[in-house]
Amino acid sequence: MVDTMKLRGIISERGLSQRKVAQSIGVTEKTFYCKMKRGIFDSDEIQQMIELLDIQNPMEIFFAKFGA
């Protein structure tokens, strides 16, 4: 499950909006918000966000463990 709080932080740090990220990975804004709410993205979308946002440690964001 995706740590959406960290992902939102990185999006903000990079000076982007969730709308811009949605457009960049090829999904609608509504779809992006739904995926953020559920905390689940496809592997292709994850890879695109890693590259777009220059995420150095994707494991702690995209494969976060909650309650473990």
Secondary structure, DSSP 8 states (H G I E B T S, - for coil): ---HHHHHHHHHHTT--HHHHHHHHT--HHHHHHHHHHT---HHHHHHHHHHHT-S-THHHHT-----
